[in-house]
Amino acid sequence: MDMEYPDDLKYLDSHEYVRLDGEIATIGISAFAVDQLGDIVFLELPEIGDALEVGDSFGSIESVKAVEDLHPPVSGTVTDRNEDMIEGPEKIAEDPYGEGWLLKVRVNNTDEDLGEVMSADEYRAQLEGDDA
């Protein structure tokens, strides 16, 4: 599997990504996370209107191998969640950065919140370091 980490995204070391478009952040999980998890069988996401805080868990993703908590790269309010992925979580693997997004969040304060995220280059370097 060719691991891609689009440059327009920011990444957490727990393998969530965020794409900022003005006040709206799209959150998902990286191709690395999908690859590590294997066959994804269950996805739990918060409700629209729920508040997310950096450092908290906002749900979980379950595969045949493991259950992982999901962590928000930004704080804000959930404006949309990907019902298609909740109904068919195995589809996340097909397009994690596109159709496989998980949440859209109206960000509280973009500058403040993005302190913990890495650029694609930093994320790639960390992953390659992990494999060495």
N, C-alpha and C positions, 0 to 999 in steps of 0.2 A: 504494500500500500504506500503510495507516494504521499508523504506528509507535507501538507501545505499549511502555511501560517500567513494569511494575507496581511500585508503591511498596513492596511487601513484599520486594523483592529488593535486593541490593547489586550493583554493577557494577565491572568493571575497565575501564581505558581501552583494553584490547585486546578488549573487547566480550564477555567471558565474564560470566555472572551467577552469583550464589549465593543460595540460599534456605536459611536456617538454621532447623532444627526441632530444638531441643535440641542434642545432639551431632552430629546428622546434617545434612550440607550437601548440597543438590542443586545440581549445577553444569550449566550449559548455555550457549548463546550467544544474544545478544540479537537482536531482530527487525532491528535495524540491520545486524548482522553477516550475517544471512541474506540481507538485501536486497543488501548489497555483494557477497557471494559469487556470487549468482545460483544457477544449477542445481547443487545439491550432488550429487556423484557418489561420494564415498568418505569414510569416517570411520574413523579409527584411534584406539582407546581402550586404556587400560591394563587389565591383568587384575585381577580381584577379589583383594584382599590386597596389591596394590602400594601402596607409600608415595608420596605426593605431597608436594612442597615448593613453597611460594610462590616464584616466580621461575624455576622449572623449566618445561619443556614436558611435558605429559602425553599428547600425541598430536597428531594433525593432522586437519584437515578439508579436503577437496579439492573444488573446483568446476570447471566448465569454464573458468573464468577464472584461478584461483589456488589455491595450496596454502598454508594458514595453520596455524601451530603453535597449539596450545591451551595456555592457561596457567591453573593452578589459583588461584582467589581465596583458598584456604585450604590449610593443610598438614594431612595426615591419611592415613588408610588407606582405599582403595577398598572399599566394602561391596557395591556393585551397579553394573552398567553396563547401559545400555539396548540390549539385543541387537536389538530391533526397529529401532532407528536405525542400527545397524551394518549390518544386512541391507538396510535401505531408507532410506539417508541423505537422500534427497530429501524424506522425510516430515517432517524437522525444520522445514521452512518452513511446514508446515500449523499447527503449534502449538508454537513454540519454548519457551514458558514452561510448557507442560503436558506433553503426551505426548512432546514433542521434547527432553526433558531428556537429558543425556549420562551423568552419573555421580552416584552417591551416595557420600559420603565421611564416615567418622567423624573428626571434627575433633580435632586434638591440643589446641589452645588457642584458643578462639574469640575472646577479647578481644585477644590478641596478634596474631593473624593478620589481623584485619579492618582493619588500619591502612591498607591500600592501596586499599580499595574506596570507591566513591562511592555516595551515595544516588541514587534515581531522578531527583530534581531536578538534582543535580550532573551526572549522566550526560547528561541531556537538554540541559542548558545547554552542556556541552562539545560535544555533537554539533551543536547549532544554531550554536555558534561556529565549528565546522569548516566548516559549509556557507556561512557568510556571505561 
